[in-house]
Amino acid sequence: MSDKKQARSNNDQQLPLFEFDQENLDKLRDHQPNVNGQDSQFSKYIVYVDESGDHNLQSIDPQYPIFVLAFCVFHKRHYSEVIVPALEKFKFNHFGHDQVVLHENEIRRRTGQFNIFRSREHQLAFMGELTEIIEFSNFVLISATIDKRDLAKSNPEGNAYHLALALCMEKLYGFLKEKEQHDRRTHIVVERRGNKEDDELELEFRRVCDGDNAIGIHLPFDIIFAHKQVMSSGLQLADLVARPIGLKTLRPDQENRAFESLQPEFYCEGGRCSVGERYEGIGMMVYPTPKSEKPQ
């Protein structure tokens, strides 16, 4: 079979990642839910969380002395009708099945189930399709990057994860208030890390929700702990965003295409009119606050 015929045959076997009629696509991209006249106790949004680095202040890696926590906030309709099917088709195209969990670290290192790459070009094409899904997806990104060196000096008993969590939860409330969803229950999904760590995190989460936060109000959030191997599209996408944010903070002048694809997703001032701008200190927080930024 000729190369052209082979290429055409391969393309015929691929599932288009985004295949909708234009009317439904416009509705999905605008996040317009179906109006059914029923009031719900739950908000229209779901949050998936992942981190980059560890929260340890006793042993700090000089090559990566930060901790990054990323909140990916999805409208439930867009998530269920666009993102989940796209990721499923992506897996079918590259693995032939959907029983694979996408992990940024394994993809980057080409380990585990990600030793499928025949060449660097193949790997780049794989990452290109993942980037396409991220760019097509409508989600709101809220992140907090903690410089553990500064935290260790100012508060040696502090916890980088807990600090980042509170910062992100406070910004999440602001976003939900803009969407008039702040008085409804919003679920925040995090990966399990171990019984001790999970118990400590849940206590901190409850403390912040009970009003021990910068805005001094009750936050109607619930936390859900999910196992790493759970087939959650939201957790898998969240896994892809935290490290590029950390690298951007550490080496702002270094080429970072993954971060560039994330810029339009950050929660920012000005809403849709400022997409991709005015997100520093808003959707992308850094502790301690850089001198160039005004405290929010």
C-alpha positions as CSV (number, residue, x, y, z in Angstrom):
1,M,0.0,0.0,0.0
2,S,1.3,3.4,-0.9
3,D,2.1,6.0,1.7
4,K,-0.8,8.2,0.6
5,K,-3.2,5.3,0.7
6,Q,-1.9,4.2,4.1
7,A,-2.3,7.7,5.5
8,R,-5.8,7.9,4.1
9,S,-6.6,4.5,5.6
10,N,-5.3,5.6,9.0
11,N,-7.3,8.8,8.9
12,D,-10.4,6.8,8.0
13,Q,-10.0,4.9,11.2
14,Q,-9.7,7.9,13.4
15,L,-12.6,9.3,15.5
16,P,-13.0,13.1,15.1
17,L,-12.5,14.6,18.5
18,F,-15.1,17.3,18.0
19,E,-18.1,16.4,15.9
20,F,-21.3,18.3,16.6
21,D,-23.9,20.2,14.6
22,Q,-23.3,23.9,14.6
23,E,-26.4,24.8,16.6
24,N,-25.6,22.5,19.5
25,L,-21.9,23.4,19.3
26,D,-22.7,27.1,19.7
27,K,-24.9,26.4,22.8
28,L,-22.2,24.2,24.3
29,R,-19.4,26.8,23.8
30,D,-21.6,29.5,25.4
31,H,-22.3,27.3,28.4
32,Q,-26.1,27.7,28.0
33,P,-27.8,25.0,30.1
34,N,-31.2,23.6,29.3
35,V,-33.9,25.4,31.3
36,N,-36.1,22.8,32.9
37,G,-37.8,25.1,35.5
38,Q,-36.4,23.0,38.4
39,D,-34.2,24.6,41.0
40,S,-31.2,22.5,42.1
41,Q,-29.3,22.5,45.3
42,F,-26.1,21.9,43.2
43,S,-24.2,24.5,41.2
44,K,-23.7,24.2,37.4
45,Y,-20.0,23.8,38.0
46,I,-17.7,21.0,39.0
47,V,-14.0,21.5,40.0
48,Y,-11.1,19.1,39.4
49,V,-7.8,19.6,41.2
50,D,-4.2,18.5,40.7
51,E,-0.9,19.6,42.0
52,S,2.7,19.9,40.9
53,G,5.6,19.4,43.3
54,D,5.2,18.4,47.0
55,H,4.3,20.4,50.0
56,N,7.4,19.3,52.1
57,L,9.2,22.3,53.6
58,Q,11.9,20.3,55.3
59,S,13.5,19.0,52.1
60,I,13.2,21.4,49.2
61,D,14.3,20.5,45.8
62,P,16.5,23.4,44.5
63,Q,15.5,22.6,40.9
64,Y,11.8,22.8,41.7
65,P,11.3,24.7,45.0
66,I,7.6,25.4,44.5
67,F,4.3,23.8,44.9
68,V,1.5,24.4,42.4
69,L,-2.2,23.7,43.0
70,A,-4.6,24.0,40.0
71,F,-8.4,24.2,40.1
72,C,-10.1,23.4,36.7
73,V,-13.6,24.6,36.9
74,F,-16.0,23.1,34.3
75,H,-19.6,23.8,33.4
76,K,-21.2,20.4,33.9
77,R,-23.0,20.4,30.6
78,H,-20.0,21.3,28.5
79,Y,-17.9,18.8,30.5
80,S,-20.3,15.9,30.0
81,E,-21.2,16.7,26.4
82,V,-17.9,17.9,24.9
83,I,-14.9,17.1,27.1
84,V,-15.6,13.6,28.2
85,P,-16.4,12.3,24.6
86,A,-13.4,14.1,23.2
87,L,-11.0,12.5,25.6
88,E,-12.6,9.1,25.1
89,K,-12.2,9.3,21.3
90,F,-8.6,10.5,21.8
91,K,-7.8,7.3,23.8
92,F,-9.5,5.1,21.3
93,N,-7.5,6.7,18.5
94,H,-4.1,6.3,20.2
95,F,-4.5,3.1,22.3
96,G,-7.5,1.3,20.8
97,H,-9.3,1.3,24.2
98,D,-10.2,3.8,26.9
99,Q,-8.7,2.0,30.0
100,V,-5.7,4.3,30.3
101,V,-5.3,7.2,32.7
102,L,-3.5,10.2,31.3
103,H,-0.6,11.4,33.5
104,E,1.6,14.3,32.5
105,N,4.7,12.9,34.1
106,E,4.4,9.5,32.4
107,I,3.6,11.1,29.0
108,R,6.6,13.4,29.3
109,R,8.9,10.5,30.3
110,R,7.4,8.0,27.9
111,T,6.9,5.4,30.6
112,G,4.2,2.9,31.5
113,Q,1.4,2.9,28.9
114,F,3.1,5.9,27.2
115,N,5.9,3.9,25.6
116,I,3.9,3.8,22.5
117,F,5.7,6.7,20.8
118,R,7.6,5.5,17.8
119,S,9.5,8.8,17.5
120,R,9.6,12.3,19.0
121,E,7.4,13.5,16.2
122,H,4.8,10.9,17.2
123,Q,5.0,12.1,20.8
124,L,4.6,15.7,19.7
125,A,1.6,14.8,17.6
126,F,0.1,13.1,20.6
127,M,0.6,16.1,22.8
128,G,-0.7,18.3,20.0
129,E,-4.0,16.6,20.1
130,L,-4.2,16.9,23.9
131,T,-3.4,20.6,23.6
132,E,-6.2,20.9,21.0
133,I,-8.6,19.4,23.5
134,I,-7.5,21.9,26.2
135,E,-7.8,24.8,23.8
136,F,-11.2,23.7,22.6
137,S,-12.5,23.1,26.1
138,N,-14.2,25.9,28.0
139,F,-13.0,25.7,31.6
140,V,-11.8,28.3,34.1
141,L,-8.4,27.8,35.5
142,I,-7.5,29.0,39.0
143,S,-4.0,28.3,40.4
144,A,-1.8,29.1,43.3
145,T,2.0,28.7,43.2
146,I,3.8,28.6,46.6
147,D,7.5,29.4,46.8
148,K,8.4,26.9,49.5
149,R,11.7,28.7,50.3
150,D,9.8,31.8,51.4
151,L,7.1,29.8,53.3
152,A,9.8,27.9,55.1
153,K,11.4,31.1,56.3
154,S,8.1,32.9,57.3
155,N,6.3,29.8,58.7
156,P,8.3,26.7,59.0
157,E,5.3,24.8,60.3
158,G,3.2,25.9,57.4
159,N,1.7,23.6,54.7
160,A,2.1,24.7,51.1
161,Y,-0.9,22.6,50.0
162,H,-3.2,24.0,52.6
163,L,-2.1,27.6,51.8
164,A,-2.7,27.1,48.1
165,L,-6.0,25.4,48.8
166,A,-7.4,28.4,50.7
167,L,-6.2,30.8,48.0
168,C,-7.9,28.8,45.3
169,M,-11.1,28.3,47.2
170,E,-11.5,32.0,47.9
171,K,-11.0,32.8,44.2
172,L,-13.4,30.0,43.2
173,Y,-16.1,31.6,45.4
174,G,-15.6,34.9,43.6
175,F,-16.0,33.2,40.2
176,L,-19.2,31.4,41.4
177,K,-20.6,34.6,42.7
178,E,-20.1,36.2,39.3
179,K,-22.1,33.3,37.8
180,E,-24.8,33.5,40.6
181,Q,-23.9,30.0,41.7
182,H,-22.3,30.9,45.0
183,D,-25.3,29.9,47.1
184,R,-25.4,26.3,45.7
185,R,-23.3,23.3,46.5
186,T,-20.2,22.9,44.4
187,H,-18.1,19.7,44.5
188,I,-14.3,19.9,44.4
189,V,-12.6,16.6,43.4
190,V,-9.0,15.9,44.5
191,E,-6.8,12.8,44.1
192,R,-6.2,10.7,47.2
193,R,-2.6,10.9,48.5
194,G,-2.7,8.7,51.6
195,N,-4.9,8.4,54.7
196,K,-2.9,10.8,56.8
197,E,-2.6,13.5,54.1
198,D,-6.3,13.1,53.1
199,D,-7.5,13.5,56.7
200,E,-5.4,16.6,57.2
201,L,-6.5,18.1,53.9
202,E,-10.2,17.4,54.7
203,L,-9.8,19.1,58.1
204,E,-8.2,22.2,56.4
205,F,-10.9,22.2,53.8
206,R,-13.7,22.2,56.4
207,R,-12.0,24.9,58.3
208,V,-11.8,27.2,55.3
209,C,-15.4,26.4,54.4
210,D,-16.6,27.2,57.9
211,G,-15.4,30.8,57.5
212,D,-11.7,30.8,58.4
213,N,-10.8,32.5,55.1
214,A,-9.8,35.9,53.8
215,I,-13.4,36.8,52.9
216,G,-14.8,35.6,56.2
217,I,-17.8,33.8,55.0
218,H,-19.1,30.3,54.8
219,L,-18.2,28.5,51.5
220,P,-20.8,26.0,50.2
221,F,-18.2,23.5,48.9
222,D,-17.9,19.7,49.3
223,I,-14.6,17.8,48.8
224,I,-14.5,14.4,47.1
225,F,-11.4,12.2,47.3
226,A,-10.9,10.1,44.2
227,H,-8.4,7.3,43.6
228,K,-5.6,8.0,41.1
229,Q,-6.7,5.3,38.8
230,V,-10.3,6.5,38.6
231,M,-11.4,7.2,35.0
232,S,-12.1,10.9,35.5
233,S,-11.6,13.1,32.5
234,G,-11.6,16.2,34.7
235,L,-8.8,14.9,36.9
236,Q,-6.8,13.8,33.9
237,L,-7.0,17.2,32.3
238,A,-6.1,18.9,35.6
239,D,-3.0,16.7,35.7
240,L,-1.8,18.3,32.5
241,V,-2.0,21.9,33.6
242,A,-0.2,22.2,37.0
243,R,3.4,21.6,35.8
244,P,3.4,24.2,32.9
245,I,2.2,26.8,35.4
246,G,5.1,25.9,37.8
247,L,7.6,26.1,35.0
248,K,6.3,29.5,33.9
249,T,6.8,30.8,37.4
250,L,10.3,29.4,37.8
251,R,11.5,30.2,34.3
252,P,9.3,32.9,32.8
253,D,11.5,33.5,29.8
254,Q,11.7,29.9,28.7
255,E,9.6,28.7,25.9
256,N,6.5,27.1,27.3
257,R,3.9,26.2,24.7
258,A,1.8,24.2,27.2
259,F,1.4,27.4,29.3
260,E,0.5,29.5,26.2
261,S,-2.4,27.1,25.5
262,L,-3.6,27.6,29.1
263,Q,-3.5,31.5,29.1
264,P,-7.1,31.9,27.7
265,E,-8.4,29.6,30.5
266,F,-7.3,31.6,33.5
267,Y,-9.9,33.4,35.6
268,C,-9.3,37.1,35.0
269,E,-10.5,40.6,35.5
270,G,-13.0,41.8,32.8
271,G,-14.6,38.5,32.0
272,R,-14.6,37.4,28.4
273,C,-13.4,40.8,27.2
274,S,-10.0,40.1,28.9
275,V,-9.5,36.4,28.1
276,G,-5.8,35.6,28.1
277,E,-5.0,38.9,29.9
278,R,-5.1,40.4,33.4
279,Y,-5.1,37.0,35.1
280,E,-1.9,37.4,37.2
281,G,-2.8,37.7,40.8
282,I,-6.4,36.8,39.9
283,G,-6.6,33.3,38.3
284,M,-2.9,32.8,38.5
285,M,-1.7,33.5,42.1
286,V,1.9,33.4,43.4
287,Y,2.9,33.4,47.1
288,P,4.6,35.5,48.1
289,T,3.0,38.1,45.8
290,P,5.5,39.4,43.2
291,K,6.3,43.1,43.8
292,S,5.0,43.9,40.3
293,E,1.5,42.7,41.3
294,K,-0.9,44.6,43.6
295,P,-2.4,42.4,46.4
296,Q,-5.9,41.3,45.5
